[in-house]
């Protein structure tokens, strides 16, 4: 059995109250009624760190970024699998420093226990199967090879699941999402991690609204766990990046509502916000150290962060293109907006997207090589970004044939 964090019992939903969200009706699991909490009983915004278990064995952190990437080397097949068939030809990437299936399974087990017993995120067997196929444990194990402990990996996985729950429930039609009214729902979602400071009589209603929806419960609980491993500045950084993510969701929804295909530059601006960035910028918190806020805010560090985040997000555009093109709903991606703007075929647009990705990767590598020697903590942060990009590519590659594909 996977060790369980020694933390207080998760927040139970109060009695039903006026729901704050205007979303399509979703079936939520029944929960026991408990008295509404008084304002004085609310959790502290930054609880003391909980005890953690023995750190898991991890490789020594890489303190300098890897050399400039080369196009798609031919990887050796493993376990009878032709790994080259899961790669996108010409796409630059690094192999992950760690791919530990046993550790990933332990993380998945703990995340499933949390999702089912603490926040009741997946009420049915079908959704549970979707979770297991998504394999978040393998993602965080590969993306955070220098994680300080098992609990640090689990905290990263909880945030990852929460972010996807908001996207699935509020944006995607399969679980009732819709572009109509999305901004109002996402604003409420932000209060799940950025608490509402208001009149005392309104607090129980807000808590009831958060407790009424599985995506909101997951983000509130995940943030509580994250604050046990993060500093206040790191938690604030994450809130800011999530707010930007939601802004990107709203931009995508606006284009869908109006039936307008954005230009390439505009889509790239959207994608800088609708982006994996919140997953990358927690790398120091998961690693058990802190990049000072003043250093994180420097324009050159922000550029390196943005380049790594944007490149990793374009990887998703490439691997998910075939799946999205097969769906009835409109999905804008970098290949589709290039095809529209340049009046070219999707195969040609796919290759142009690879070229843009590779340019961003080269720029990230070059900038990191300049910045890393100037400060050891910054060097470790930059290596953490590089590790996340590598793990993200391998995670997508590992789902080729089920969720993703290597061509349009």
N, C-alpha and C positions, 0 to 999 in steps of 0.2 A: 504494500500500500504506500502511496506517495505521502511523504510528510505533509502535514497541514500547518499553515501558519498559525502561530499563537496570537490571534487577534480577537477583538471583541466580536460578539455576534453581529451579523449584518443587520442593517436597518430593515425592520419589517414595515410593510405598508400600513398607514393609518386607515381609519374607517373611510369608506367611499366619500368623496367630497366632489365639489365641482371640478370637472376635468378642464385643464387649461389648454389642451391641444384640440385643434380642429383637424383631426385626421380621420381617414376611413376607419370604420369600426374594426378593431382587431380583437381576436379572442385572447384574453389574458388569463393566466392560470389563477385559480382560486387561492386566496391567501387568508390566513386566519386574521380576524379582526383584533386589533389591539388599540388601546387608548392613544389618542393623538398626543405626540410629545409636546411638552412645554418648550418655549424658546430657550429656557435655561438648560434644558437637557440636550440641546443640539451638540453634535460632536465638535470638538475643537478643530479649527481650520487646518492645523498642522500637528497631528498627534505625534507623540513620542514614537521613535522607531520600535517596531516589535522585534522580539528575539528572532534570530534567523538560525537556520540549520547550518551544518558544516558546509563550507563552500564546495561546490562541485569541481572536479578536476577540469581545468581549462588550460589551453595553451598560453604561453607567455604572450602578453599583448604586444602587438606590432606597433612600435612607436614612430615609425616613419612610413609614409605611403609607399606602396609598391611601385616599381618602375612603370613607365608608360606602357599602356596596353598594346597588344598586337591583335590583329583580326583573328578571331575564331580558330585557335589551335585545335588540332584533332585530339580530343580526350580519349583516354583508354576506356574500353568498355568495362563495366563492373557488374558482378553478379549476373552475368549472362545478358546484360542490357547494352545495346549499342548506344552509348551516351551521345555520340555525334548526331544521331537521328533526333535528339531532343534539343539541339542547338539551332539558332537562327544563323544561317550562313552569313559571314561578314560582320556579325555583331561582336563588338569588343567586350570582354568580360574578364574577371578574375575568378578562379575557383575559390570556394569558401575555405577559411582556415579550419573549420570544424563542421562535420556532418555526422552527428552521433545519434543514430536511430533509437538506441535504448534511452538516452536522455530525453530525446524528443517525445517518446512515448510516455515517460514519467510526467513531463510538462503537460502533455495532452490530458493525461488522467486527472491531474490536479485542476486543469482548466475546466474539464467536463464536470468535475465535482462542484466547482464554483458555479458554473453556468446552470446546472440542474438544481442544486440544493440551496444555494445562497441567493440567486437572483431569478431563478425560474425563467431562464431565457429561451430554452428549447422545450416547449411543452409536448412535442410529439416525436415519434421515432424517425420520421422523415427528416425533420430538422436536425435531429441528433446525428443522423447519417451524413447530412450535409456538413456539419461541424467536423466530423472525423475525416471526411474527404478533403476538407479545407486544410487540415494538418497545420494548425497554427504553432504547435510545439516545434516542428521542424524548422519553421520560419524563424522563430526567435532564437533557437539554438544556433543556427547558421549565421544569423545577422548580428548576434552578440557573443562572439567567441571569448571575450574578456569579461563576461558577466561575473559580478562579485560573488554570487551565490545562487542556489536554486530559486530562492524567493525572488531574487532580482529578475530572473528569467520569467517566472510566473507573472510578476507585476507587468512586465512588458507584454506578455501574452494577453493579459486581461484588457489592457488598453487597446490592443490590436483587435480583440473580439468586440469590444464596445464600439470602436470606430466603425467596424463593419456592420454591427447591428443597427446603428443609426442610418447608415447608407441603405441597408437592406429594407428596413421598416419604413423609412421616410422618403427614400428616393426611388427605390425599385418597385415596380408594380406587382411583382409576385407576392409580396407580403403587405400589399395595401398602400405602397408609396405612390406619390404623384407630384408633378411639378407645381400643381395648384396649391397655394398656401404654404409652400415649403419653407419660406423664410420665417414665418411665425413659429413653425414647429422646431426649426433649428435654433431659434433664439431660446426657446424653452430648454432644448437640449443643452445649450451652453450653460444654463444655470445648474445643470446636474454636476458640472465640474467647477463652476464659478458661482458660488452660492449667492442667493438673493438676500440682500440686506434691506429689510423693509419693516413695516409695522408688525408688531408681535402677533396680532390677530390674523394676519395673512400668512404667517409662516406655516401653520398646519395645512392650509389649503395648497400651498406650494409643495410641501412634502407629499401630500396626497397625490398631486398631479405627477410628480416624479415617480412615485411608487406605483402608479397605475399603468405604466408602460414598460415593457421589457427592455427596450433600448435605453430608456432613461435610467432604469434601475442598474443596468450593466455599466453605464458610464459613471454613475455616482459611486458605485461600489469599486470599480476599477481605480477611480481617482483616489478613493480612500486608501487603497492598498499602495498606490504609487507614492502618495505623500509619506508613507512610512519608510521609503527608501530614498526619497529625493529631498533636496533642500527646498526652502520656500522659493528661492529664485528659479530653480529647475521646474518646480510645479507651475510657477507663473509663466515660464517660457512655454510649457506644454499648453496651458490654457490659451495663450496668444496664438500658437500655431493651429490649434483646433478651431478657434474662431475664424482664422484665415481659411482653413479647410471648408468650413460651412459657407463662407463667402464664395468659394469656388463652386460648391454645390449649387448655390443660387444662380450663378452665371450660367452654368450648364442648363439648369431648369428654365431660365429665361429664353435661351435659344430654342429649346424644345417647344416651349409654349408658343413662341412666335413663328416657329417653322423656319428659322433663319440659320444658315450655316455660317459660322464665324470664319473670318479670314485666317490664314495660317498664323500670322503674328498675334492676332487676337486670341486664337485658340491656345497658343503657347503661353500667353499671359494668364488665361483661365487655368491652364494646367500647372502653372507655378503655384497656384493656391489650392486647386483640387488635386492633391499631391500627397505623396508618402512622407512629406517633411516631418509631421509629428512623430513618426516612427524613428526617423533618423536622429532627431535632435535630442532624444532621451538617451543617446549612447553613453554619455558620461554618467548619468544617473544609474543606468543599469550596470555600468562598469565600476560603480562605487567611488567615483571621484567627481569633481566639479570643475568645468571650464568656467572661470569667473565671468559674471554677467557683462562686465566692461569689455572683456576680450571677445565674448560671443557677439557683442553688438558692433564690433569693428566692421567697416564695409568690406574689407578683404575676407574676413571670416564669414560674413554673410554671403558673399559671392561664392565661396567654396561650398558652403552649405546648400545654397540654391542650385549650383551646378550638379552636385551629387544627387539632390532630391529630384531635380528635373530629369536627369538621365535615367534614374531608377523608375520614374513614373512613365517615361516613354517606353521602357521595357514592357510595362503592362499593356500599353497601347498596341505593341507589336504582337505579344503572345495572345492577347484576348481578341484580336481583330476578327478572326474567323467566327468565333462564338457570337460576338456582338452583331456581325453582319447577318447571321442566321436568325436573329430575333426580329419580332415584328416592330418593337419600339425603336425609336431613333436613338442611335448612339453615335456621337461625334468622337472621332479619334484623330490623331495626327495624320495617319494615312488617308482617312476619308476626306479631311479638309484640304489636304494637298491635292488629292485627285480632283476635288471640286474646283479649287482655285486655278490649278494648272491644266485642267481639262485633259488629264492623263489617266491611264488605266490604274487599277488598284495595285497591281504588281509593281509598276514603276513607282507609285507613291509609297509603297512599302519599302522599297530600296532607298528612296529619298529620306524616309524616316530613320532608317538605319544610319544613314550618313549624318543626320542631325544628332542622333544619339552619340555616335562616335566622336563628333566634334566636341560635344559637351563633356564627354569622358576625357578627351585629351586636354581640354581646358582645366578640368578639375585636377587631373594629374599634375599638370604643369604648375598650377597655382599652389597645390599642396606641397610640391617639391621646394618651392620658394619659402613657404610659411613654416614648414615643419622644423627646420633647424633653428628657428628663432625662439622657441619655447617648448619644453618637454610636455607640458600639459596640453598645449595646442597640438603638438605632434600626435599625442595619443587620441585627441578628439578627431583629428583628420583621419587617422588610421581607423577609428571607429566608424566614420562615415564610409570609408572605403570598404570596410568589412560588411557594413549593412548592404551596400550596393552589390557586393559579391554574393552575399547570402540571398538577397532578393532575386537575383538572376537565377541562381540554382534552384530556389523554391519554385519559380515559374517553370523552369525547365523540367523539374520533377513532375509537374502536373500536365505535361504534354501528353495528349492522347485521351485525357479525361476532361480537364477543364480548359486547357490551352492548346495552341497549335503553333507551328513554326513558320507558317505561311498563310496568306489570305484564304 
